[in-house]
Amino acid sequence: MPPAHTRPDAEELHPPAFSISVVAVAVAVISSFLFGYAICVLNSCGVLMALSLEWCGDRWEAGCLYSQGAQALVNASIYLGAAMGAFLSGRPFLNPVGGRMRLIISDVCFAAGAISCALAQGVVALVIGRFASGLGLGLSAIAAPVYIAEISPRERRGLHCAMNGVFITLGIFASITFGLPQGPPPASPEQSLEGLDEWYWRFLLGFPAIPALLQALLFAFAVPVDPPSQLVVGGKIQQAQAYLYRIYGMPPPEGKVNMDDNKQALIELQLTELREAVTMAKSAPRIHIAQAICDKFFSTAVLLGFGLAAFQQGCGINALMSYSNILFEQAGISPASLTTASTMMAAANVFASIAGSKVVDKWGRRKLLLLGSAIQTVSMVLLTLSTGKAAQAISSSQTGPIAVICFTMYVMAFSFGLGGVTWLYLSEIYPMEVRGPALSACGVINWVCSFIVVFGTRFMTLGTACRTYGFICAVGCFGVYLWVIETKGCSLEDSPLTPKSGRSSSSLLSPNSPRVPFEEMHDDDDESDEDEHDAMPKGRKA
């Protein structure tokens, strides 16, 4: 028997393979699928869309400056909407709205944007539709991983949060695979745009309305499950307690909790920690992100989060995925094989994401971020060498396959590294007082970087893109090595970057702490200790 003051053995809690949290996660990752689908859907149909709407004045040419600019704007406008959605997610008026309701709101935006794009007759309607979808993307990109992290038992949090990345890659794979029925764009006036190629892009852009409405209905009626932390904030302590028991496959206690049962003691300990965190968050003043940047306790986590958010999109992943067909064509892949090559790359992306989900709780966050960004750097260096002036010995027939291999390595490395870990890591390093504003700011930075990258890459050559993003990946990898600290297995309210033991160093959390004489403090502590002793779970009693 362990002494009474020791914490019960955490290994005794084993969540079942199927529980209410698994069902909630399964519904939440529909948002992740929509994320991946939305950012890549124009890869296979963007040129055919430009031809159908005759942006160059005919139905066989799509490379004029106006068409390039219009394609770039339509493609990148979703990221401006996402930046706005991320900004709104951190506003105080959305604080009472929990993660589940935010995902429902994002579904409405996705559905409205998809319908607008499907019915569009010109650039304006397409930009409006993509911007509306972006609002949903900005809300869900933050709400989904945080909801999944909060709804999951800590023993399965890494695996469940990794599903966010897996379903993003599945969305990417679906958006490219759905484009396979289309033929290559016409190459001369003698070739006409006809049949399915003339209208299929409308189906591809309108398809997200179906999964968006499905998720909204499931969350509203079939799976109305809110995280324990949100229930505690709302004063629904009994519901939070019942949910914690359910995710561990145990019936909620009908009467008094048996604190001699270590499993019950551990669950009650989690509930106590949630209540303490909520109490501290409510007692703290509202913290603006600018204040957090200047605060000793919060600044490291906030600035590190900003850097990771910028790096995740600054590495060029969305641009390379959005324009892979165009870049592959520059590398020498035949027009008839472009979508097939992109599909193969997307399939490898799914495989890497699934593999990463299996090891994220074993290897840890830092190791995956380092390994992924290092492989991304090497991939871009190899591709630069194989397509530059130093590659004169390589025939043009070999350049295309080499480009596909290097791109696939790059995308797979992103998938299990920056793609699968970044938002999980960000959801773990911020305490409740700044989680909303900090994640909102990270989202804005993330999507603004993505807009710049996606819009700018449309005017880059393959070699310029490889050199640019290879350099960014190298700098980012070095930054991860210097500043990222492992968070595997930590409590959401006690991460290594913002530990409970360091809260007293924050002027924002205790700006006017009264100086009480030591004797009075000692007397008060004795009394409070006696009062709390009886209410404390067995493993917490001294």
N, C-alpha and C positions, 0 to 999 in steps of 0.2 A: 504493500500500500504506500503511495506517495504521501509525503507530508501534506497537511491540510492547506498550506499556503502555496503549493505549486499549481501551475496551470495543468488541466487535464491533457492527456496526450492527444494532440491534434490528429494523429494518424488513425484514431478510432472512428472518426467521421468519414464515411464513404458515401457520397451521393449515388443514388441508383442510376443506371444507364438511361432510364426513361423516367422523367418527372415533369412537373408543371413548368419548370424553368426551361427544359428542352423544347417543349411545345411553344413557349413564348419566344425563344430564340429562333425556332424554325419560321415563325411568322415574321419576326423582325428582319431576318436576312433577305426577305423579299425586297426591302429597301436597298440592300447591298447589290442585289441583282440589277435593280433599276439604275443604280450608280454606274456599274460597269457597262450596261447596255447604252446608257445615254451618252457616255463620253466617246464611244467608238462606232456608233451606228452609222455615221456619215463616211466612215472609211471606205465602205464598199459601194455606197450609193451617192456620194457627194458629187462626183463628176456627172453621173446620169441625171441627177437632179438639175444641175446647171444646164445640161443639154436640153432637158425637157422644158425648162423655163426660158431657153434661148438667151442666156446672159451674154453670149458673144454675137447675137444676131442670127445664128443659124443653129441647126440641130446636129452638128458633127464636131464643132470646135468648142473647147472649154478652157483653153489656156490663155485667153486674153487677160489683160490686167484687171479689167472690171470683174470678170468671172473669178479670178484668183482672190481679189479683195472680198467679193461677196461670199465665196466659199469660206474664207478665213473668218469673216465676221459671223456668219451663221454658225460655224463650228465653235468659235470661241465665245459667242454670246452666252452660252450656257454657264460659262465660268464667271462672267460678270453677275449673272443671276445667283450663282452659288455663293459668290462673295457677299451679296446683299442678304441672302438667306442666312449665312453664317453670322453676319452682323446682327440681324434681327434676333437670332437665337440667344444672344447674350443680353438682350434688352430686359429691363426689370418687368415690363408688362407680361413677358412670357414666363417669368419665374414660377407662377402658380401652375403653369401647364407642364405636366409631366412628360416623360419620354414617349409614352404610348400615344398621347394626344398629339405630340409634335410630329410623330410619324404619320398619323392620320392626316394632319394638315399638309404635310409634304406630299402625300398621295394625291390630294386634291390638286396641288400645283402640277404634279407630274401628269395627271390625267388631262388637265386643261391645256398644258403645253403640247402634249401629244396630239390632241384633237386639232389645235390650231395649226400645227405643222402638217398634219395629214390633209387639211383643207386649203393650205396656203396656195396663193396664186402669184406670189412674188417675194422679194427679199424681206420686206417689212413684216409680213405675217410670219415668216420663218423665224426672224430674229425675235419677235414677240413670243412666239411659242417656245423657242429654245430658252429665252430668258425666264419664262414662267417655269419651265422644267428645271432650270437652274435654281430658282428659289426653293423648289422641293429638294433638289440635290444638296444645297447648302444646309438646309434644316436637317435632312436625314443623315448626311455624312457625319454630323456631330451627334445627333440624337441616337442613331442606331448603335454605334459601338459603346456609348455610355449606357444606354438602356440594357444592352447585352451584358456589360460588365456588372451592372447593379443587380440584374435579375438572376445572375449565375452564382452558384456556390463558389467560394474562393478556391476550392480544390479543382474546379473545372473551368475557372474563369479564362485561363489562357486558351484552352481548347475552344470554348464557346466564342471568344472574341476572334479567334483565328478564322472561324466560319464567316465572319464579316468579309475578310479578305478572299476566302474561297469563293463566295458567291459574287463578289465583284468580278473575279476572273471568269466565273460562269456567265455573267452578264456580258462581258467582253466577247467570250467565245460565241455566245448566242447571236450577238449583233453581227459578227463577221460571218458565222455559218449561215444565218438567215439570208445573207447576200449571195450565196452560191448560185441560186437559180438565175441570177442576172448574167448577161453576156458582157464581153468587153465593150467599152465605148467605141463608137464609130471612129475610124481613123482618116476618113476622106469623105468628100461630098457624095461619092458614089454609094457609101454605106449609110443606111437610114436607121433612125431610132424608131423602133416599132414594138408592138406587142407588150409583153411583160416589162421590158426595160423602160417603157414610157411612163408607167404608173407605179411600179413596185416600190419605188422609194417612198411613196406616200404610206404604204402599208408598214414599211420598216419604221418610219417616224411616228406612226400612230399606234403601233403595237404596245408601248408602255402603259397606255390607258388601261389595258386589261389587268396586268398584275397589280397596278396601283390601286384600282378599285377593289380587287380581291383582298389585298392586305387591309384596306380601310374597313371593309365589312368584317373581316376576321377579328381585327382588334376592337371593333366597336361592339360586336355581338358574341362571337364564339370564344375569344381569348382576351377578355378585358382584365389583363393581369398587370398590376403596377409593382415596381420594385419595393422591397421592404423599407429602403431609405425614404422613398416618397411617402409611403404610408405612415412612417414615424413622423415625418415633417407635418403631415396632415392630422396628427394626433390619433391615428388609427393603430394603436399599439397592439391590440389583440389580433387584428388582421395581419400585421407584420409578423407577429409571433407564429401565427398559424401557417403563414407562407414559408417561413424559415424551416418549420418542421416538415412541411410537405416536400420541399426540395431535397430533404435528406431521407425521404421515404418513411417518415415517422408520423403517427397521428398526433395532433396537438393535444397537450394535457387537458383533461376535463376539469381537474381541480387544481390542487397545489402541485407545483413542480417538484419532482423528486431530484434534489440536488446530489443525492448519492449516486445517481446514474450519470456517468461521465459524459455520455452523449447528450443528455438533456442539459447538463451543465455547460457544455461547449456551445450549444445553440443559444442558451440563455445569455452566455457571455457575449456572443455576437450581437444579440439584441441590446444588451447593455452598452456595448461599444457604439452601436448605431445611435442610441438615445443620447449618449454623451457627446457624440459628434454633432448631432442636430442641436443640442442645447448650446454647445460652444458656437456653432454657426449662427444661431439666432441671437445670441448675446453679443456677437461681434458686430461692429458697425458695417454698413455696406461698403465694400471695397471696390474702388475703380481700378481698372487694369494699370493705369498710369501710376497710381499709388503703389500697387504691388511691385511694379518694376523697380521702384526706389526703396522698397522695404527689404531689409537684410534677410528676413526669413523666406520671403516669396521670390525674390529677384532671380535666383539661380534657376529655379524650376520654370519661371515664366519665360526667361530669355532662352533657356534650352528648348522649351516647347516651340517658341517662335522659330528658332533655327531649324529644328526638325521638320516643322510644317513647311517652311520655305524649301528645304532640301528635298522633301518628298516630291514636290512638283517641279522644282527647279532643275532636277536631274533630267527632265525632258520626257518622262514616261508617257504622259498623255499626248504629247505632240507626235512621238514616234508611233504610238498605237493608232492615233487618228489619221496619220498620213503614211502608214506603212506601205500601202499599195503604191503610192507615188514614189516613195523612197526606194522600194524594191524595183520599180521600173527603171529608176536612175541607175541602179546597180546591175541591170541587165536581165531581169526576169521578164519573160514574155507577157504581154497584156492578158492573154488567156489564162495564165497561171497565177496572176497576182493575188486574187482572193483566196485561192487554194493555199498559197504560201502563207498568207496572213492567218488562215484558219489553222494551219499546222502550228504556227507560232502561238496562237491563242490556246490551242489544246495543251501544248507544253506548259503554258502559263497556269492552266488549271491544275495540272499534275504537280507543279512546284508549290502551288498554294496549299494543296492537300497535304503534301509532304511536310511543309512548314508547320501546318496545324498540329501535326503529330509530335513535333519536337519543341514547340515554343515553351512548354512548361518544363521540359527537361534541359534544353540548352540555355534557355534564358533569352531575354530581349536583346541585351547588348551584343552577344555573340552573333545573333542572326543579323542585326543591323550592320555589324562590321563585315561579316562574310558577304552579305548581299551587296553592299556598296563597293567592296573591293572587286567582286566579280563584274559588276557593272562597269567599273573603270577599265578593267582588262578587256572587256568586250568592245568598248568604244575604241580603245587603243588598237586592237587587232583589226577592227573594221576600218579605221583611219589608214592603217598601213596597207591594207589590202585594196583600197580604192584610191589611194593617193599616187603621187609621182613615183614613190619608191616601189610601186607594185607593177612595174613594167613587165616583169617576168610572168605575171599571172594573166592568163587569157581572159577575154571578156566572157566566155562561157563558164568560167570558174568563179568569176566575181559575184554573180547572182547567188549561187548556193552558199558561198562564204558569207555574204550579207545576211541571208536567212539564218544561218547557224549563229552568227554573232548577235543578231537581233534577238533570237530565241534565248540565247544565254543571258542577255541583258534583261529581257522581260521576266525570265524565270528567277533571276537573282533579285529583281525588284519585288517579285511576288512574295517570296518567303522572307524578305528583308524589310525594306521601307514600306512596301505595300501591306504586308500582313501585321507589322509590329507597331508602326508609328502611332496610330490612333489608340491602340491598346496601351501603349506606353504613356501617351498623353492623358488618358483617362485614369492612370494610376498615380501620376506625380502631383496632381493638384488636390489640395484639401477642399472640403465642401464650400468654404467661404469664398473661394475664387474660381471654383471649377467652371461655373457657367461663363463668367466674363473671359477667363483665360482660354477656354476652348473656343469661344466665339471669336476671339482675336486670332487664335491659331487658324481657324477656318477661313477668316478673311484673308490672312496672309497666304494661306495655301491656295485659295482660288484665284487671287490676284496674280500670283506667280504662274498659275496654270494658264490664265488668260494670256499673259504676256508670252509665255512659251508657245502655246498653240497658235496664236495669231502670228508670231514672228517666224516660226518654223516653216510656215507655208511659203515663205519667200527665201528659204535657205536651200542650198544644195546639200546633197548627202554628205559630202566631206566636211562642209562647214558645221552641219548639225552634229556629226560625230566628234569633231574636235571640241566644240563648245560644251557638249554634255559630258564628254569624257573628262574635261578639266573640272567641271562642277562636281562630278562624282568623286574625283580624287580629293578635292578640298573637303567635301562632305564626309568622306571616309575618315580623313584625318581628324575632323571635328568630333565625329562619333567616338574615336579612340580617346580623345582628350577629355570629353565632358560627359558622355552618357554613363550613368550609374545603373547597375542591375536592379530591377524591381520585382523579379520573379517571387511569387508567394507572399508579397507584402499586402497589408491591409490598405484599402483605399484611403483611409484616414490617417495612415502612419507610414508614408513612403520614405525611403532613404533621403529624398531631396527635401521633404517637408515633414520631418519627424515630430511626433507629439512633444518629445523632450526639448525641441528647439523653439516651441511656440512663444516662450517667454521673451525671446529675442526680437519679436515683432512689435513694432510701435503701433501697428494697426490693430492688432488683436488685444493689446492692453496698453492703450496710449496714456491713460491716467490712473494707473494702478496705485491705490492708496498705500502709504508706507505705515504698516501696523507694527507696533512694538513686538519684539520677539515673544515676550511672555503672553500677550493676548493671542498671538497666532498659535502658540503652543496649546493654550487652553481651548481655543476654538477647534483646533484639529482633533484634540482628544474627544470632544463632544461629537463632532461630525463623524469621526471614525466609528464611534459606538453606534451611531444611527445607521451608518451605511453597512455595518458589518453583517446585520441580519438580512439585508436586501441583496447582498453580493452573492453571485454564484460560488459554489464550493471552491472552485479552483482559484478564486480571486481573494478569498479570505486570508488574512494575515495571522 
